[in-house]
Each structure stands twice: as C-alpha cells, then as structure tokens.
Amino acid sequence: MPIPDSVLAREYSLVMERAYAFEPKEGDLTTWKGFVPGITNEGEIPLEFEIKLPDSYPSLPPVVQAITPITHPNLTNENILEMRMLARWKESYHLFQVIVEIMRLFSKVPARIIKTEAKDVDPQMQLNPLISQKEQLDVILKQKNKELEEIKAKKTTQISTRSLQKEKLKHLEDEILNVESQIFAIEQQFEDYDISSLEFAKKFYSLKKRLYLLETQS
C-alpha cells in the first residue's frame, strides 16, 4: 500500500523547515538525495546520501545509502547505512530526524574516501551541493518574509474562531514535535555517554512531563 499523500506532505514540510540539505529526487517524495558534511581522511567534505521510504513507512524505517564512495563502520558492503535510530525505529520518528542523525554520525565517526581512477573534476560540480543548499535557504527566507508581511497586512483583520483554533492546534503540534525531538536527542546523548545518568534523568522526566501536558491539550 503506497504511503498516504498526507504523510508525504508532512515529511516534506518538516524536511524543508529543519533539514534543508536534502530534496526529493526528480520530484519523488519517497526518494530523497542530499549532502551532509562529513569528517574523512581527506578533511571535511560533503558526502552524498540517498534515502528511500518503503511503502509501509512510517511503520518501517527508511533505507539510507551512501552515494559518495566511502568506507565507514556503519556502512554495509552495499553502502547501506546502519545506525541505532533505524534499528530501533518508531512510527513517531520523522525523516528530518533521520537526516539530522546522519549529520551527527558523520561529524563524530570519520569516513574514508575510496580512491577511484583519476579524472578531470568540474569545479562547478563540487560547488553544486553548496549552491543548492543556499538556494533552498533563500527560498525559505523569502517564504518567511512573505508570511511576516502577510501578518502585518492583517493587523486590523478579525480572525474567525475556527481559524484561531486551527492556528492553536498547529502551534500545539509543533510544540509536541519539538519536545519529542528533544527527548530523542537526549536519549542519543545518554546512549553515547555524552551526559551522566543523573543529568539524563532530570532532563528526560522534565520533557516527559512537558509532553504529557501538551498531549492533554491536543
């Protein structure tokens, strides 16, 4: 059964807001391509990845493949990425969180570039990932400025009760998502021994309490 359009639209919106270095491949929202900055034996360079969403997503995790020829402890012989988040997948996780986790992983665990036959490299091709990211940032900034102008233009407009409730619900959903992301982040920090068990417990239960209060309002 194909992934519902509502799920794909939600994932697209979240990636554009929170992990803009990736974009759909040829307009296909089930296949994403993008670059993450990675530490390698040749310095920090952009590494290209492709993410495919299975038909049963989000019940099953995405499949992440490295396109840049590298070796890494978390890559299989087929260049498929294996990491804790994908192994312990939850339906509540989102695509943008997968991208953020890829970035975090390759900023901590170095990769090794696989040497290929020497060939002339077009400098423009090396700049394309950065240009693409800049263009996406420009689009987001223009959109935000447009939204701000629209808000200013409505300063004397009365907002209906229905639209106000819709805005409150959207704000509430965003708050819940932010808290869930914070919980996920500290769980990863604790499993990587980046924070103590006492610090983890204090933050975890504080966030859980916050999440409970938000969910009771939804």
N, C-alpha and C positions, 0 to 999 in steps of 0.2 A: 504494500500500500504506500503510495507516494507521500512525502512529507506535506502536511497541510500548508496552504499558502500563508495562513496567519502565523504559523511558526517560522516560516522562512522570512516573512516580512519583519517579524520581531527580531530575529537574529541579525538581519541586515542592518536594522536601525541601531542595534546595540554595538555592532562592529564599527559602524561609521562614527558613532559617538565616542567609543572607548578604545578602539584598536584599529585606527585608520590605515595602518601599513598594509592591510590586506584588502582585496577586492574580488568580486565574483569573476570567474574565468569565463570569458565570452558571454557575460550576462547570465550565466547559470548559477543560481543561488545555492545549489547543492555542492558546487566545487569552487574553492577559494584558492587564490595564489597571492603570495606576498613575500616580503623580506623582513628578516629580523637581524639586528646587529649581533654578531657572534664573535667570541674570542677564539682565534685559531693560531696555529703555529706560524702564520704569516701576518699576525696582527689582527685588529678588529676589522671585519669586513661584513657586508650584508650577505646573509645566507638565504637562499630562496627555498620556500616550502609550498606544498600543495595540500590542502585539507579537503577531504571528501566526506559529505554527510550521507550515511546509509539511509535507505528508505524508512527504516524503523526509528530514525532519530526523532526525539532525544532519548528513546528507550535504550539505544545502543550508542556508544561513543563515536566520534568522527575518526577517520583514518588519516594520519598525518604522514606525509612522505617528504623526505629531503630531496630537492631537485639539484642543488649545488653538490658537486661530487666531494663528499667529506666522509671521514670515519669519526665515530663518536660512540662512547659507551652505551648510549641509549638508542642507537640505531641498529636494526637487524641487517642481515646481508642484502635484503631487498630495499634498504634505505627507509624502512618503516620505523617511525618514532615510537618508542615505548617509554611511558612515564607514568608516575604514580596516579596522576589525575585521571588518565584514560583507563588504567587498570581498576580504579575504584570509582568508576563513573556513576553519577547520579543524574536522574532526569531533570533535576533542578539546575544543573550546570548549563552554561551558555558557551557559544562559540568564541565570544570575545575573551572569556576566561581561559580557553584553551590557548589562544594566541598569546595572551599575557604570560601564561605558564611556559610556553615555548621560549619567549624572550628571556624570562627569568632563568630557565635552564641553561641556555647557551651563553648567558652572561656570567655563569658560575663555573660550568664544566666546559673546558676548551675542546674544540673540534680540530681535526687535522685535515688539511686540504689534500685531496688526491691529485697528484700530478697527471696531467694529460699531455698529449702531443702539443708542442708549441705551435701557436697560430696567432695571426695578427688579431689583436683585440681592438674593437672600435671603442674609443674613449666615451663616445656618446652612450654606448650600451651600458657602460659602468655607471653613468650618471642617471640613466633612466629610472632606477628604483627611487633615488632621492627626489628626482623631478616629480615622479608620480605621487610620492608622499606629500611634497609641497603643494601640488595641485589639489590634492584631497583636503589638505589643511585650509587652503584658500577657499574652497567650496564651503567647508564647514563654517569658516569665519563669516563669509558673505551671508550664509543662511542665518547665522545667529544675529548679525547686524540687521538683517531684514526683519527677523522676528522682533527685535528690540524696537525698530521703527514702527512696526505694526502695533505694538503695545502702547507706544507713546501716542499714536494716532487715535487710539480708543479711549483716551483718558476721560472723556465725558460720556462714553457709551455704557449703557446698563447691561450687565451680564445676567443672562437668564439663570434661574435656579438650576436648570438641567445642565447647562454648560459649566456652571460653577462646580457642581457635583462631579462632573467629568474631569475637570482640572484637578480637583482634590484627589480623585481616585488615581489619576496619572501620577501625581506627586507622591501619593502613598505607595504606589507600585515601585517607583524609582527609589524611595527610601528603603523599602524591603529589599530590593535588589542590591543596594549599596551595603546594607548590613550583612546580607548573605555573602557578598564578595569579601567583606572584612573578616567574616568567620572563616571562609575558605583560606584566606591569606594567612591568618594566624595558625591555622591547622598545619599549613605547609611549613611555616616557620618553626613550629614546635617539632614536627617530624624531622626537620633538617637540623635540629638542635641550635637554632638561632635565638631562641628565647627559653627562659627557665620554665619549669613546670608551674611554679607559683605565679609568674607573670602571665603564662598562658591561661591558667585557671581564672585569674581575675578578669582578664580581657574577654575570655570565652563566655563566662556566665553573665557578664555585663551586656555583651552583644546579644546573647540568647534572650535575656530579659527584654532588651530593646525590640528584638524581633517579635517576641510574643505580644508585646503591647501594640506593635504596628499591625500584626495579623488580626488581632481582635477588632481593629478599626476597619478592616477591609470587608 
